[in-house]
Amino acid sequence: MNDFIYHALPSRVVFGAGSLRHLERELDLLGLKRALVLSTPQQRAQAEAIAARLGARAAGVFADAVMHVPLAVAREARAVAERVGADCALAVGGGSTTGLGKAIALDSGLPVIAIPTTYAGSEMTPIYGITDDGIKKTGRDARVLPKTVIYDPELTLSLPTSISVTSGINAIAHAAEALYSQDANPITSMMAEEGIRALASSLPCIVRRPTDLAARGDALYGAWLCGAVLGAVGMALHHKLCHTLGGSFNLPHAETHTIVLPHALAYNRDAAPDAMRRIARALGASDAAQGAYDLAKANGAPVSLREIGLRESDLDTALDIALRNPYWNPRPIERAPLAALLRDAYEGRRPTLADADAAAASVPR
């Protein structure tokens, strides 16, 4: 048995179909009386319905959450929260909305209650990200961890299957990196493998039967586990690349994670063999990188950065940004192999079993 440290994060989870009915009870337990309800513009109706449910306990609705949490939006939301006298932020939606709640908490100290309607998993982490002047900066702070998370599969039934798949693979990426994190431990690794398994088995079911409540519940369960392990350990190359591509080029968050994941796994394949075996087993595949790619492609998700809007001329800029202040990674971050990774992700190539350095040697200098 290896020595390890496991730090459990203090959050409360309420899970189950129809669990939104417990919202008022959860606010009471925290002594909260005026919630600012947050959402994206697309989910305004859902946010307003929850605000109507709360009645006088709703301080208002702020429905301007967007991807990557631009600093200007975060400042506006904090100002609104202060103006309406909110004593908490109630984030309804996916990672963009949860991220905005975290940005409010970071400066104001207001507690966050999260009601996820996607499979992002960010509601289980103390990790925040704010984008300013084209650069996404991330950090960890206990203040931004939601105090309570209400997982209600019924709220995800209207989530389009395309977003369900990319959102779920985004969560899988959290668990995959947790398995080869510098501070991985047996507890988080057990949770990570189970989270990947739950999502890999439920996402195809959701594609085939979008109203399958059991499959939706399994996907939320997987997202919970995948988010929790990312919150307990560090990030590596995959997340650095996705933060770079998303923050600097405004690429869609979940789709970027979906596309980059197979190539980040291929890059790290030989440096983290045990993690790769566990990822492959959870995916039901013989190879982790190929399994992640096949899960995306078979279920209609994009597999190339080109198709989500990255320009070929942006590759060198993305490479330069990614090489600045790199996150710890099991394999050293080197320019030529990283350029090959980005090229493969841009083209949407299925990872091969060849060594990544061999692929890098074929990239024109």
C-alpha positions as CSV (number, residue, x, y, z in Angstrom):
1,M,0.0,0.0,0.0
2,N,1.4,3.4,-1.0
3,D,1.3,6.3,1.4
4,F,-1.2,9.0,0.5
5,I,-3.2,12.0,1.7
6,Y,-6.9,12.2,1.0
7,H,-8.7,15.5,1.8
8,A,-12.5,15.2,1.7
9,L,-14.3,18.4,0.6
10,P,-17.2,19.6,2.8
11,S,-20.2,19.6,0.5
12,R,-23.7,18.3,0.8
13,V,-25.4,16.3,-2.0
14,V,-29.1,15.8,-2.4
15,F,-29.7,13.2,-5.1
16,G,-32.7,11.8,-6.8
17,A,-35.6,12.3,-9.2
18,G,-37.8,15.1,-8.0
19,S,-35.2,16.3,-5.5
20,L,-35.8,19.9,-6.4
21,R,-38.7,19.7,-4.0
22,H,-36.1,19.9,-1.2
23,L,-34.7,23.3,-2.2
24,E,-36.5,25.3,0.5
25,R,-35.4,22.8,3.1
26,E,-31.8,23.1,2.0
27,L,-31.9,26.9,2.2
28,D,-33.4,26.6,5.7
29,L,-30.5,24.3,6.8
30,L,-28.0,27.0,5.7
31,G,-30.0,29.9,7.1
32,L,-30.4,31.5,3.7
33,K,-33.2,33.8,2.9
34,R,-32.5,35.7,-0.4
35,A,-31.1,33.8,-3.3
36,L,-30.0,35.4,-6.5
37,V,-30.9,32.8,-9.2
38,L,-28.2,32.5,-11.9
39,S,-28.5,30.9,-15.4
40,T,-27.5,31.4,-19.0
41,P,-29.8,33.3,-21.3
42,Q,-31.0,30.0,-22.8
43,Q,-32.1,28.7,-19.4
44,R,-33.8,31.9,-18.2
45,A,-37.2,30.3,-18.2
46,Q,-36.0,27.5,-15.9
47,A,-34.3,30.0,-13.6
48,E,-37.5,32.2,-13.5
49,A,-39.6,29.1,-12.7
50,I,-37.3,28.3,-9.7
51,A,-37.4,32.0,-8.6
52,A,-41.2,31.9,-8.8
53,R,-41.2,28.8,-6.7
54,L,-39.1,30.5,-4.0
55,G,-41.3,33.6,-4.0
56,A,-40.0,36.2,-1.6
57,R,-36.9,34.1,-1.0
58,A,-35.7,34.9,-4.5
59,A,-33.7,38.2,-4.6
60,G,-33.9,38.1,-8.4
61,V,-32.7,36.4,-11.6
62,F,-29.4,37.0,-13.3
63,A,-29.5,35.2,-16.6
64,D,-26.3,36.4,-18.3
65,A,-23.9,33.6,-17.5
66,V,-21.7,32.7,-20.5
67,M,-18.8,30.3,-21.2
68,H,-15.5,30.8,-19.5
69,V,-16.8,33.4,-17.1
70,P,-15.6,36.7,-18.6
71,L,-14.4,39.1,-15.9
72,A,-16.9,41.8,-16.9
73,V,-19.8,39.4,-16.5
74,A,-18.5,38.3,-13.1
75,R,-18.2,41.9,-11.9
76,E,-21.7,42.7,-13.1
77,A,-23.2,39.7,-11.3
78,R,-21.4,40.5,-8.1
79,A,-22.8,44.1,-8.3
80,V,-26.3,42.8,-8.9
81,A,-26.0,40.4,-5.9
82,E,-25.0,43.3,-3.7
83,R,-27.7,45.6,-5.0
84,V,-30.5,43.2,-4.4
85,G,-29.3,42.1,-1.0
86,A,-28.7,38.5,-1.9
87,D,-27.3,36.2,0.8
88,C,-26.4,33.4,-1.7
89,A,-26.1,32.5,-5.3
90,L,-28.3,29.7,-6.7
91,A,-26.7,28.4,-9.9
92,V,-29.1,26.6,-12.2
93,G,-27.5,25.0,-15.2
94,G,-24.1,23.7,-16.3
95,G,-20.5,24.7,-15.9
96,S,-21.0,28.3,-17.1
97,T,-23.6,29.1,-14.5
98,T,-21.8,27.2,-11.7
99,G,-18.6,29.1,-12.7
100,L,-20.4,32.4,-12.4
101,G,-21.6,31.5,-9.0
102,K,-18.1,30.7,-8.0
103,A,-16.9,34.0,-9.3
104,I,-19.4,35.8,-7.1
105,A,-18.4,33.7,-4.1
106,L,-14.7,34.4,-4.7
107,D,-14.9,38.1,-4.0
108,S,-18.1,38.4,-1.9
109,G,-18.0,35.2,0.2
110,L,-21.6,34.5,-0.6
111,P,-22.4,30.8,-0.5
112,V,-23.3,28.9,-3.7
113,I,-26.1,26.4,-4.0
114,A,-25.8,24.4,-7.3
115,I,-28.6,22.7,-9.2
116,P,-26.8,21.1,-12.2
117,T,-28.8,20.4,-15.4
118,T,-25.8,19.1,-17.3
119,Y,-23.1,16.6,-16.5
120,A,-20.2,19.0,-16.2
121,G,-19.3,18.0,-12.6
122,S,-17.8,21.5,-11.8
123,E,-20.3,21.9,-9.0
124,M,-18.2,19.4,-6.9
125,T,-14.9,21.3,-7.1
126,P,-13.4,24.3,-5.4
127,I,-11.8,25.2,-8.8
128,Y,-12.8,28.5,-10.5
129,G,-11.9,30.0,-13.8
130,I,-12.2,33.6,-15.0
131,T,-11.3,34.9,-18.4
132,D,-9.8,38.4,-18.9
133,D,-8.2,39.8,-22.0
134,G,-8.3,36.5,-23.8
135,I,-6.5,34.5,-21.0
136,K,-8.4,32.1,-18.8
137,K,-7.0,32.0,-15.3
138,T,-7.9,29.2,-12.9
139,G,-7.4,28.7,-9.2
140,R,-8.6,26.8,-6.1
141,D,-10.4,28.4,-3.2
142,A,-12.6,26.7,-0.6
143,R,-15.0,29.7,-0.7
144,V,-16.2,28.8,-4.2
145,L,-17.2,25.2,-3.4
146,P,-21.0,25.0,-3.5
147,K,-22.4,24.3,0.0
148,T,-25.2,22.1,-1.3
149,V,-25.7,20.4,-4.7
150,I,-29.1,19.2,-5.7
151,Y,-29.0,16.6,-8.4
152,D,-32.4,16.0,-10.0
153,P,-32.4,13.9,-13.1
154,E,-35.8,15.2,-14.1
155,L,-34.2,18.6,-14.7
156,T,-31.9,17.1,-17.4
157,L,-34.6,15.4,-19.5
158,S,-34.8,18.4,-21.8
159,L,-31.0,18.6,-22.2
160,P,-30.3,17.8,-25.9
161,T,-28.5,14.6,-26.5
162,S,-25.6,16.4,-28.3
163,I,-25.0,18.5,-25.2
164,S,-25.5,15.5,-22.9
165,V,-22.7,13.6,-24.7
166,T,-20.1,16.4,-24.7
167,S,-21.0,17.4,-21.2
168,G,-20.6,13.8,-20.0
169,I,-17.2,13.4,-21.8
170,N,-16.1,16.6,-20.2
171,A,-16.8,15.0,-16.8
172,I,-14.9,11.9,-17.9
173,A,-11.9,14.1,-18.6
174,H,-11.9,15.2,-15.0
175,A,-11.8,11.6,-13.7
176,A,-9.2,10.5,-16.4
177,E,-6.8,13.2,-15.2
178,A,-7.5,12.4,-11.6
179,L,-6.2,8.9,-12.2
180,Y,-2.8,10.1,-13.2
181,S,-2.7,13.2,-11.1
182,Q,0.4,14.0,-9.1
183,D,-1.6,13.6,-5.9
184,A,-3.9,10.7,-6.9
185,N,-4.8,8.3,-4.2
186,P,-6.7,5.0,-3.9
187,I,-9.9,6.7,-2.8
188,T,-10.1,9.2,-5.7
189,S,-8.9,6.6,-8.1
190,M,-11.8,4.3,-7.1
191,M,-14.3,7.1,-7.5
192,A,-12.7,8.2,-10.8
193,E,-13.0,4.7,-12.4
194,E,-16.6,4.3,-11.3
195,G,-17.5,7.8,-12.6
196,I,-16.1,7.0,-16.0
197,R,-17.9,3.7,-16.1
198,A,-21.2,5.3,-15.1
199,L,-21.0,7.9,-17.9
200,A,-19.6,5.6,-20.6
201,S,-22.5,3.2,-20.1
202,S,-25.2,5.9,-19.7
203,L,-24.4,8.3,-22.5
204,P,-25.2,5.9,-25.3
205,C,-28.5,5.0,-23.6
206,I,-29.4,8.7,-23.5
207,V,-28.6,9.1,-27.2
208,R,-30.9,6.2,-28.0
209,R,-33.6,7.1,-25.4
210,P,-33.4,10.8,-24.4
211,T,-36.2,10.5,-21.8
212,D,-34.7,7.5,-20.1
213,L,-34.7,8.8,-16.5
214,A,-32.6,6.0,-15.2
215,A,-29.8,6.7,-17.7
216,R,-30.1,10.4,-16.9
217,G,-29.7,9.6,-13.2
218,D,-26.7,7.3,-13.9
219,A,-25.0,10.1,-15.9
220,L,-25.6,12.6,-13.0
221,Y,-24.1,10.1,-10.6
222,G,-21.1,9.7,-12.8
223,A,-20.7,13.5,-13.2
224,W,-20.8,13.8,-9.4
225,L,-18.0,11.3,-8.9
226,C,-15.9,12.8,-11.7
227,G,-16.3,16.3,-10.4
228,A,-15.5,15.2,-6.8
229,V,-12.2,13.6,-7.7
230,L,-11.1,16.6,-9.8
231,G,-11.9,18.8,-6.7
232,A,-9.7,16.6,-4.6
233,V,-6.6,16.3,-6.8
234,G,-4.7,18.4,-9.3
235,M,-5.1,18.9,-13.1
236,A,-2.7,18.1,-15.8
237,L,-2.1,18.7,-19.6
238,H,-5.6,18.0,-20.8
239,H,-7.1,20.8,-18.6
240,K,-4.3,23.2,-19.5
241,L,-5.0,22.8,-23.2
242,C,-8.7,23.1,-22.8
243,H,-8.4,26.3,-20.7
244,T,-6.1,27.7,-23.3
245,L,-8.3,26.8,-26.3
246,G,-11.5,27.9,-24.5
247,G,-10.3,31.0,-22.9
248,S,-8.2,32.4,-25.7
249,F,-10.3,31.3,-28.7
250,N,-13.8,31.2,-27.1
251,L,-14.3,27.6,-28.2
252,P,-17.3,25.8,-26.6
253,H,-16.2,24.3,-23.3
254,A,-17.6,20.8,-23.3
255,E,-16.9,20.2,-27.0
256,T,-13.3,21.3,-26.5
257,H,-12.8,18.8,-23.6
258,T,-14.4,16.1,-25.7
259,I,-12.1,16.6,-28.7
260,V,-8.8,17.1,-26.7
261,L,-9.3,14.2,-24.3
262,P,-8.3,11.3,-26.6
263,H,-5.1,13.1,-27.7
264,A,-4.1,14.1,-24.1
265,L,-4.5,10.4,-23.1
266,A,-2.4,9.3,-26.1
267,Y,0.3,11.8,-25.1
268,N,0.4,10.4,-21.6
269,R,-0.2,6.8,-22.5
270,D,3.3,5.4,-21.7
271,A,3.9,7.7,-18.7
272,A,0.8,6.5,-16.8
273,P,0.2,2.9,-17.8
274,D,-1.9,2.0,-14.7
275,A,-4.2,5.0,-15.1
276,M,-4.6,4.1,-18.8
277,R,-5.6,0.5,-18.0
278,R,-8.2,1.7,-15.5
279,I,-9.6,4.3,-18.0
280,A,-9.8,1.7,-20.7
281,R,-11.5,-0.8,-18.4
282,A,-14.1,1.8,-17.4
283,L,-14.7,2.7,-21.0
284,G,-15.0,-0.9,-22.0
285,A,-12.2,-0.5,-24.5
286,S,-8.8,-2.0,-25.1
287,D,-7.0,1.4,-25.2
288,A,-8.0,4.5,-23.2
289,A,-7.3,7.1,-25.9
290,Q,-9.0,5.2,-28.6
291,G,-11.9,4.4,-26.3
292,A,-12.5,8.0,-25.5
293,Y,-12.4,8.9,-29.2
294,D,-14.8,6.1,-30.1
295,L,-17.2,7.0,-27.4
296,A,-17.4,10.6,-28.8
297,K,-17.6,9.7,-32.4
298,A,-20.2,6.8,-32.0
299,N,-22.5,9.2,-30.2
300,G,-22.4,12.1,-32.6
301,A,-20.0,14.4,-30.8
302,P,-17.5,16.5,-32.7
303,V,-14.0,15.0,-32.9
304,S,-12.0,17.8,-34.4
305,L,-11.1,21.4,-33.3
306,R,-11.6,22.5,-36.9
307,E,-15.3,21.7,-36.7
308,I,-15.9,23.8,-33.6
309,G,-14.3,26.9,-35.0
310,L,-10.5,26.8,-34.4
311,R,-8.6,28.2,-37.3
312,E,-5.5,26.4,-38.5
313,S,-3.6,29.7,-38.1
314,D,-4.4,29.6,-34.4
315,L,-2.5,26.4,-33.7
316,D,0.9,28.0,-33.2
317,T,-0.6,30.7,-30.9
318,A,-2.4,28.0,-28.9
319,L,0.8,26.0,-28.6
320,D,2.7,29.1,-27.3
321,I,0.1,29.8,-24.7
322,A,-0.2,26.2,-23.5
323,L,3.6,26.1,-23.0
324,R,3.5,29.0,-20.6
325,N,3.2,28.0,-17.0
326,P,2.2,24.4,-17.8
327,Y,0.4,22.3,-15.2
328,W,2.2,19.3,-13.7
329,N,1.9,16.3,-16.1
330,P,3.2,12.7,-15.9
331,R,5.0,13.2,-19.2
332,P,7.2,16.2,-19.7
333,I,5.6,19.0,-21.7
334,E,7.7,19.3,-24.9
335,R,7.0,21.5,-27.9
336,A,7.2,19.1,-30.8
337,P,5.0,16.3,-29.2
338,L,2.5,19.0,-28.0
339,A,2.4,20.5,-31.5
340,A,1.6,17.0,-32.9
341,L,-1.2,16.6,-30.3
342,L,-2.8,19.8,-31.3
343,R,-2.5,19.0,-35.0
344,D,-4.2,15.6,-34.4
345,A,-7.0,17.2,-32.4
346,Y,-7.4,19.9,-35.1
347,E,-7.7,17.3,-37.8
348,G,-9.8,14.9,-35.7
349,R,-7.6,11.9,-36.2
350,R,-8.3,8.8,-34.2
351,P,-5.3,8.2,-31.9
352,T,-3.0,5.4,-32.9
353,L,-0.9,3.1,-30.7
354,A,2.3,4.5,-32.1
355,D,4.5,6.5,-29.8
356,A,3.6,10.2,-29.8
357,D,7.2,11.2,-30.5
358,A,7.1,9.3,-33.7
359,A,4.0,11.3,-34.7
360,A,5.8,14.5,-33.7
361,A,8.7,13.7,-36.0
362,S,6.4,13.8,-39.0
363,V,5.2,17.4,-38.2
364,P,6.8,19.9,-40.6
365,R,9.1,22.3,-38.8
